[in-house]
Amino acid sequence: MSWRARPGPAGTPADRMAARGGRRLLHEELPRVRESALAWRNGLGALLAGLIGFGLIKGRTDVGALAAPYGAMVGVLMLCAVLCGVGGAVLLLRAAHGRPAASALPEPARGTLPAGPVTAGHAEALRAASALTRGVLATLGCAALLTAAVALTWYGPAKDGPLIAVTTPAGSTCGEPLRTAGGRLVLKTEAGEVAVDLSTAVTLRAVASCAPPPGPP
């Protein structure tokens, strides 16, 4: 049994208007995506600038003052933030301005209509929209990582301060020095603040830990 194609019904004015509308949308699709990418790029750039400026207002600025391993964690977060920021910037620029290469019309697939400016523009619009989405996500990830790094820098636990062991005729006291007043050294110990009279001190030395040395086996 053979089939023979027959012409369909003639197009109505509504069909022609719909076709013109669709063609106009395709022509305007790429400029709309480019304009949206520029707006997102400017907005996200302002967001990152605000976050960086906010991070410089106050708080701990020396990650070396953080207890281990928080200093290394801040470094890893900052590195990831830089990588996300660079990737997001490249993707946003790709979406806003296209690839840095000459345009070429793709070869049509078998059985399809020949490629033209409309189909090529539509394909580029799809690629630009994909790059815009990925760029926005990468830039927001960069902002989140920067926020986490700044928060960890501000609120992470600090390293233990220098410890001092003072030996007097009354015994030995070890702790973190807080202040001196009236010939007395105030130490922060596990039992609280202890004032030691320096005039009676037999030895005064810096130690790495206040833990008692292990006894003989």
C-alpha positions as CSV (number, residue, x, y, z in Angstrom):
1,M,0.0,0.0,0.0
2,S,1.5,3.3,-1.0
3,W,1.0,6.7,0.5
4,R,1.0,9.9,-1.3
5,A,1.6,13.3,0.4
6,R,-1.1,15.8,-0.3
7,P,-0.9,19.6,0.3
8,G,-2.5,20.7,3.5
9,P,-5.0,23.5,4.0
10,A,-4.0,27.0,3.1
11,G,-2.6,29.2,5.8
12,T,-5.0,31.6,7.5
13,P,-4.1,35.2,8.5
14,A,-3.8,34.0,12.1
15,D,-1.2,31.4,11.0
16,R,0.8,34.0,9.1
17,M,0.8,36.3,12.1
18,A,1.9,33.5,14.4
19,A,4.7,32.6,12.1
20,R,5.9,36.2,11.9
21,G,5.7,36.5,15.7
22,G,7.7,33.4,16.1
23,R,10.3,34.5,13.7
24,R,10.5,37.9,15.4
25,L,11.0,36.2,18.8
26,L,13.8,34.2,17.3
27,H,15.5,37.3,15.9
28,E,15.2,39.1,19.3
29,E,16.1,36.0,21.4
30,L,19.9,36.4,21.4
31,P,19.9,40.2,22.1
32,R,17.6,39.6,25.0
33,V,19.9,36.9,26.5
34,R,22.9,39.2,26.0
35,E,21.1,42.1,27.7
36,S,20.1,39.8,30.6
37,A,23.7,38.6,30.9
38,L,25.0,42.2,31.1
39,A,22.5,43.0,33.9
40,W,23.4,39.9,35.8
41,R,27.1,40.6,35.4
42,N,26.8,44.1,36.8
43,G,24.6,43.0,39.7
44,L,26.7,40.1,40.7
45,G,29.8,42.3,40.4
46,A,28.3,44.8,42.8
47,L,27.4,42.0,45.2
48,L,30.9,40.7,45.3
49,A,32.4,44.2,45.7
50,G,30.0,44.7,48.6
51,L,31.0,41.4,50.2
52,I,34.7,42.2,49.9
53,G,34.2,45.7,51.3
54,F,32.1,44.3,54.2
55,G,34.9,41.8,55.0
56,L,37.4,44.6,55.4
57,I,35.4,46.5,58.0
58,K,36.5,44.7,61.1
59,G,37.4,41.4,62.6
60,R,40.5,39.3,62.7
61,T,42.7,39.9,59.7
62,D,45.5,37.5,60.4
63,V,44.6,33.9,59.7
64,G,47.8,32.9,61.4
65,A,46.1,33.7,64.7
66,L,43.5,30.9,64.1
67,A,43.9,27.6,65.8
68,A,44.7,24.6,63.6
69,P,43.2,23.5,61.3
70,Y,40.9,26.6,60.8
71,G,43.7,28.7,59.2
72,A,44.1,26.0,56.5
73,M,40.3,25.8,56.1
74,V,40.1,29.5,55.4
75,G,42.8,29.2,52.8
76,V,40.9,26.3,51.1
77,L,37.7,28.3,51.1
78,M,39.4,31.4,49.6
79,L,41.0,29.3,46.9
80,C,37.6,27.7,46.0
81,A,36.1,31.2,46.1
82,V,38.7,32.5,43.6
83,L,38.2,29.5,41.3
84,C,34.4,29.9,41.4
85,G,34.7,33.7,40.9
86,V,37.0,33.3,37.9
87,G,34.8,30.6,36.3
88,G,31.7,32.6,36.9
89,A,33.2,35.7,35.4
90,V,34.3,33.8,32.3
91,L,30.8,32.3,31.9
92,L,29.1,35.6,32.3
93,L,31.4,37.3,29.8
94,R,30.7,34.3,27.4
95,A,27.0,34.8,27.8
96,A,27.2,38.6,27.4
97,H,29.6,38.9,24.5
98,G,29.9,35.4,23.0
99,R,33.0,33.3,22.4
100,P,36.2,35.0,21.2
101,A,35.9,33.3,17.8
102,A,34.5,33.9,14.4
103,S,31.0,32.7,13.9
104,A,30.3,29.8,11.5
105,L,27.0,28.4,10.3
106,P,26.6,24.8,11.3
107,E,26.0,22.2,8.6
108,P,22.4,21.1,8.5
109,A,21.5,17.6,9.5
110,R,20.0,15.2,6.9
111,G,16.4,15.8,6.3
112,T,16.3,19.2,7.9
113,L,16.1,22.7,6.6
114,P,19.4,24.5,5.7
115,A,20.9,26.5,8.6
116,G,20.6,30.2,8.4
117,P,21.0,33.3,10.5
118,V,17.8,32.6,12.5
119,T,18.7,29.0,13.4
120,A,22.3,29.9,14.1
121,G,21.2,32.8,16.4
122,H,18.8,30.5,18.2
123,A,21.6,28.0,18.8
124,E,23.9,30.7,20.1
125,A,21.1,32.1,22.3
126,L,20.7,28.6,23.9
127,R,24.4,28.4,24.5
128,A,24.5,31.9,26.0
129,A,21.6,31.2,28.3
130,S,23.3,28.0,29.5
131,A,26.5,29.9,30.1
132,L,24.5,32.6,31.9
133,T,22.9,30.1,34.2
134,R,26.2,28.4,35.1
135,G,27.9,31.7,35.5
136,V,25.2,33.0,38.0
137,L,25.5,29.7,40.0
138,A,29.3,29.9,40.1
139,T,29.3,33.5,41.1
140,L,26.8,32.9,43.9
141,G,28.9,30.0,45.0
142,C,31.9,32.3,45.1
143,A,29.9,34.8,47.3
144,A,28.9,31.9,49.6
145,L,32.5,30.7,49.9
146,L,33.8,34.2,50.6
147,T,31.2,34.7,53.3
148,A,32.1,31.4,54.9
149,A,35.8,32.3,54.8
150,V,35.3,35.7,56.4
151,A,33.0,34.3,59.0
152,L,35.5,31.6,59.9
153,T,38.3,34.2,60.0
154,W,36.2,36.3,62.4
155,Y,34.7,33.7,64.6
156,G,37.1,30.8,64.4
157,P,38.9,29.8,67.6
158,A,42.2,31.5,68.2
159,K,45.4,29.9,68.9
160,D,46.4,29.4,72.6
161,G,48.4,32.4,73.8
162,P,51.9,32.1,75.2
163,L,52.0,30.1,78.5
164,I,54.1,31.0,81.4
165,A,55.0,28.8,84.4
166,V,55.9,30.6,87.6
167,T,57.5,28.8,90.5
168,T,57.3,30.3,94.0
169,P,58.0,28.9,97.5
170,A,54.2,28.3,97.7
171,G,54.2,26.1,94.6
172,S,54.1,26.3,90.8
173,T,51.4,28.2,88.7
174,C,51.0,27.9,85.0
175,G,48.7,29.7,82.6
176,E,48.2,32.4,80.0
177,P,49.5,35.8,81.1
178,L,46.7,38.4,81.2
179,R,48.2,41.5,82.9
180,T,50.6,42.8,85.5
181,A,49.8,45.2,88.3
182,G,51.5,46.1,91.6
183,G,54.2,43.6,91.1
184,R,51.8,40.8,90.5
185,L,51.3,38.7,87.3
186,V,47.8,37.6,86.7
187,L,47.6,34.2,84.9
188,K,44.6,32.6,83.3
189,T,44.5,29.0,84.5
190,E,42.0,26.2,84.4
191,A,40.9,27.2,87.9
192,G,40.4,30.8,86.8
193,E,42.5,33.9,87.2
194,V,45.5,33.6,89.6
195,A,47.7,36.5,90.8
196,V,51.3,35.6,91.5
197,D,53.7,37.8,93.4
198,L,56.7,38.2,91.2
199,S,58.9,39.3,94.1
200,T,58.7,35.8,95.4
201,A,59.2,34.0,92.1
202,V,62.0,31.5,92.0
203,T,61.7,30.7,88.3
204,L,59.7,32.3,85.4
205,R,59.7,30.5,82.1
206,A,57.7,30.1,78.9
207,V,56.2,26.7,78.3
208,A,54.4,25.0,75.4
209,S,51.8,23.3,77.7
210,C,50.7,23.5,81.3
211,A,50.1,19.7,81.4
212,P,52.3,18.1,84.1
213,P,55.2,16.1,82.7
214,P,54.6,12.4,82.7
215,G,55.9,10.6,85.8
216,P,58.4,7.8,85.8
217,P,57.0,4.4,84.6
